[in-house]
């Protein structure tokens, strides 16, 4: 596992933001399509089974591209991305949550999201 400095993680996140925005949009489309193809589901203007499968495949590709940066996907709805790091000699995860405009949070490994604190 590679560690990110805060500036490295912020740079990677800047590059990932368009990908993460696409994941959020595609997640909603996939949910609508899944409902449409389920028994008794209401038809969707987005399409049917082929479009649902295509959305799933694109989501898989996008999520794989996020993980290939060394970032860790911790949540899908809401989207949560962690960057392994070290602050003042302690292992932490720099934490980005869907809706955040920048990487401004971290938490200790043993505390998880509940221990989330602002970066200095």
Secondary structure as UniProt FT lines:
FT   HELIX           6..37
FT   TURN            39..40
FT   TURN            45..46
FT   HELIX           49..67
FT   TURN            68..70
FT   STRAND          72..76
FT   TURN            77..78
FT   STRAND          79..87
FT   TURN            88..89
FT   STRAND          90..97
FT   TURN            98..99
FT   STRAND          105..108
FT   TURN            109..111
FT   HELIX           112..115
FT   STRAND          117..118
//
